[in-house]
């Protein structure tokens, strides 16, 4: 029995040695290719690291610049917020110089809302569409603001489309009910009571504890009554 175990052990050892020899031979034959792959991977890794650091520095610069513009925005001084005050840049310059950074995209959101407040709806849409991040609150707010712009421009179809996107984006009881109400009311303006009813019922079903849900039963009853005629 001991001899049999020894024989089996020797066979395993031979198999391992054979496998190692084949591996060593393969490595030797493909050594040049392996070095090329290794160098390529190192270049990619350093490249990604460099790009990340570069983006980080640009975002830090943008963050230092946006503070004053945000103050003007909070004070509803939208001209200074957009264009700066001569000493400090505004949102438009930040978007132009740092639009690809996180802060640059935030500046685009602020610029869009500023234009919306000024009644410049086309420019508002242009800048709000540049805000492409997935912030839980601001992402749906940006889509909803685009809906507001289209509604003001008389484009009700695009308005309800963006209100629906806003309600669906990161759906929460904080933003979704508000945009479902706007979607429903816009459908009412369009005379599409069935779609308005659908929006109101979605609000009541999905966000029953929201403030908007406590009042929505009246809207539902009103739409059901109108659909009878």
C-alpha positions as CSV (number, residue, x, y, z in Angstrom):
1,X,0.0,0.0,0.0
2,X,2.8,2.4,0.9
3,X,4.5,1.6,-2.5
4,X,1.2,2.3,-4.3
5,X,0.9,5.7,-2.5
6,X,4.5,6.5,-3.3
7,X,4.0,5.6,-7.0
8,X,0.8,7.8,-7.1
9,X,2.7,10.7,-5.5
10,X,5.5,10.4,-8.0
11,X,3.0,10.5,-10.9
12,X,1.4,13.6,-9.5
13,X,4.8,15.2,-9.1
14,X,5.7,14.3,-12.7
15,X,2.4,15.8,-13.9
16,X,3.0,19.0,-12.0
17,X,6.6,19.3,-13.3
18,X,5.4,18.6,-16.8
19,X,2.7,21.4,-16.5
20,X,5.3,23.8,-15.1
21,X,7.7,23.0,-17.9
22,X,4.9,23.7,-20.5
23,X,4.0,26.9,-18.7
24,X,7.6,28.0,-18.7
25,X,8.0,27.1,-22.3
26,X,4.9,29.1,-23.2
27,X,6.0,32.1,-21.3
28,X,9.4,32.0,-22.9
29,X,7.8,31.8,-26.4
30,X,5.4,34.7,-25.7
31,X,7.7,36.8,-23.5
32,X,7.8,39.7,-25.9
33,X,4.0,39.8,-26.2
34,X,3.5,39.6,-22.5
35,X,5.9,42.5,-21.9
36,X,4.0,44.6,-24.5
37,X,0.7,43.7,-22.7
38,X,2.2,44.6,-19.3
39,X,3.5,47.9,-20.6
40,X,0.2,48.7,-22.2
41,X,-1.7,48.0,-19.0
42,X,0.7,50.3,-17.0
43,X,0.3,53.1,-19.6
44,X,-3.5,52.8,-19.3
45,X,-3.4,52.7,-15.5
46,X,-1.2,55.8,-15.4
47,X,-3.4,57.5,-18.0
48,X,-6.5,56.9,-16.0
49,X,-4.8,58.2,-12.9
50,X,-3.6,61.3,-14.7
51,X,-7.0,62.1,-16.2
52,X,-8.7,61.6,-12.8
53,X,-6.3,64.0,-11.1
54,X,-6.7,66.5,-14.0
55,X,-10.5,66.4,-13.7
56,X,-10.2,66.8,-9.9
57,X,-8.0,69.9,-10.2
58,X,-10.4,71.5,-12.8
59,X,-13.4,70.8,-10.6
60,X,-11.6,72.4,-7.6
61,X,-10.9,75.5,-9.6
62,X,-14.6,75.6,-10.8
63,X,-15.8,75.2,-7.2
64,X,-13.7,78.1,-6.1
65,X,-15.3,80.3,-8.8
66,X,-18.9,79.4,-8.4
67,X,-19.4,80.6,-4.8
68,X,-20.1,84.3,-5.6
69,X,-22.4,83.4,-8.5
70,X,-24.4,81.2,-6.1
71,X,-24.8,84.1,-3.7
72,X,-26.2,86.3,-6.5
73,X,-28.6,83.5,-7.4
74,X,-29.9,83.2,-3.9
75,X,-30.5,87.0,-3.8
76,X,-32.4,86.7,-7.2
77,X,-29.8,88.9,-8.9
78,X,-29.8,86.8,-12.0
79,X,-27.9,89.1,-14.3
80,X,-24.9,89.1,-12.0
81,X,-25.3,85.3,-11.3
82,X,-25.2,84.6,-15.1
83,X,-22.6,87.1,-16.2
84,X,-20.6,88.0,-13.2
85,X,-20.0,91.4,-11.6
86,X,-16.7,92.5,-13.3
87,X,-14.6,91.0,-10.5
88,X,-16.2,87.6,-10.2
89,X,-17.3,85.3,-13.0
90,X,-20.8,84.1,-13.5
91,X,-22.4,80.8,-14.3
92,X,-22.0,81.2,-18.0
93,X,-18.2,81.6,-17.9
94,X,-17.9,78.6,-15.5
95,X,-19.9,76.5,-17.9
96,X,-17.8,77.6,-20.8
97,X,-14.5,76.9,-19.1
98,X,-15.4,74.0,-16.9
99,X,-18.6,72.5,-18.4
100,X,-17.4,68.9,-18.2
101,X,-16.7,69.0,-14.5
102,X,-19.3,68.3,-11.8
103,X,-19.3,72.0,-10.7
104,X,-19.5,73.1,-14.3
105,X,-22.6,71.0,-14.8
106,X,-24.1,72.5,-11.6
107,X,-23.4,75.9,-13.0
108,X,-25.4,74.9,-16.1
109,X,-28.3,74.0,-13.9
110,X,-28.1,77.4,-12.1
111,X,-27.8,79.2,-15.4
112,X,-30.9,77.4,-16.7
113,X,-33.0,78.3,-13.7
114,X,-31.7,81.9,-13.8
115,X,-32.9,82.2,-17.5
116,X,-36.2,80.6,-16.5
117,X,-36.7,83.2,-13.8
118,X,-36.0,85.9,-16.4
119,X,-38.4,84.5,-18.9
120,X,-35.8,83.5,-21.4
121,X,-37.2,80.0,-21.9
122,X,-35.2,78.9,-24.9
123,X,-31.8,79.7,-23.2
124,X,-33.1,78.1,-20.0
125,X,-33.8,74.8,-21.9
126,X,-30.4,75.0,-23.6
127,X,-28.5,75.2,-20.3
128,X,-30.8,72.8,-18.3
129,X,-30.2,70.1,-20.9
130,X,-26.4,70.4,-20.1
131,X,-27.1,69.3,-16.6
132,X,-26.7,65.5,-17.1
133,X,-25.7,64.2,-13.7
134,X,-27.9,61.9,-11.5
135,X,-28.3,64.0,-8.4
136,X,-31.3,62.6,-6.5
137,X,-33.0,66.0,-6.2
138,X,-31.6,68.3,-8.9
139,X,-31.8,65.8,-11.8
140,X,-35.6,65.6,-11.6
141,X,-35.8,69.3,-10.8
142,X,-33.9,70.1,-14.0
143,X,-36.2,67.9,-16.1
144,X,-39.2,69.5,-14.5
145,X,-37.9,73.0,-15.1
146,X,-37.5,72.1,-18.8
147,X,-41.2,71.1,-18.7
148,X,-42.0,74.5,-17.2
149,X,-40.2,76.2,-20.1
150,X,-42.0,74.3,-22.8
151,X,-45.3,75.0,-21.1
152,X,-44.5,78.7,-21.1
153,X,-43.6,78.4,-24.8
154,X,-46.9,76.8,-25.5
155,X,-45.4,73.4,-26.3
156,X,-47.7,71.3,-24.1
157,X,-46.7,68.0,-25.6
158,X,-43.0,68.5,-24.7
159,X,-44.1,69.9,-21.4
160,X,-45.9,66.7,-20.3
161,X,-43.1,64.6,-21.7
162,X,-40.6,66.3,-19.4
163,X,-42.9,66.3,-16.4
164,X,-43.3,62.6,-16.9
165,X,-39.5,62.2,-17.1
166,X,-39.1,64.3,-14.0
167,X,-41.6,62.3,-12.0
168,X,-39.9,59.0,-13.1
169,X,-36.3,60.2,-12.5
170,X,-35.1,59.0,-9.0
171,X,-38.8,58.7,-8.0
172,X,-39.2,60.0,-4.5
173,X,-42.1,61.5,-2.5
174,X,-40.1,64.8,-2.5
175,X,-40.2,65.5,-6.3
176,X,-42.3,63.0,-8.1
177,X,-45.8,64.1,-6.8
178,X,-45.2,67.7,-7.8
179,X,-44.4,66.7,-11.4
180,X,-47.2,64.2,-11.6
181,X,-49.6,67.0,-10.7
182,X,-48.1,69.3,-13.3
183,X,-48.3,66.5,-15.9
184,X,-51.9,65.9,-15.1
185,X,-52.8,69.6,-15.2
186,X,-51.1,70.0,-18.5
187,X,-53.0,67.1,-19.9
188,X,-56.2,68.8,-18.7
189,X,-55.2,72.0,-20.6
190,X,-54.8,69.7,-23.7
191,X,-58.2,68.2,-23.1
192,X,-56.7,64.7,-22.6
193,X,-58.7,63.8,-19.5
194,X,-57.8,60.1,-19.7
195,X,-54.0,60.9,-19.4
196,X,-54.6,63.5,-16.7
197,X,-56.6,60.9,-14.7
198,X,-53.8,58.4,-15.2
199,X,-51.2,60.8,-13.8
200,X,-53.4,61.7,-10.8
201,X,-54.1,58.0,-10.1
202,X,-50.3,57.2,-10.3
203,X,-49.7,59.9,-7.7
204,X,-52.3,58.6,-5.3
205,X,-51.1,55.0,-5.7
206,X,-47.4,55.5,-5.6
207,X,-47.1,58.4,-3.2
208,X,-50.2,58.2,-0.9
209,X,-48.5,60.0,2.0
210,X,-47.3,63.0,0.1
211,X,-48.9,66.4,0.6
212,X,-50.1,66.4,-3.0
213,X,-51.9,63.0,-2.5
214,X,-54.2,64.5,0.2
215,X,-55.7,66.9,-2.4
216,X,-55.6,64.7,-5.5
217,X,-58.9,62.9,-5.0
218,X,-60.7,66.1,-6.1
219,X,-58.8,66.1,-9.4
220,X,-59.5,62.4,-9.9
221,X,-63.3,62.9,-9.3
222,X,-63.3,65.9,-11.6
223,X,-61.6,63.9,-14.4
224,X,-63.9,61.0,-14.0
225,X,-66.9,63.3,-14.2
226,X,-65.6,65.0,-17.4
227,X,-64.9,61.7,-19.0
228,X,-68.6,60.8,-18.7
229,X,-69.6,63.6,-21.0
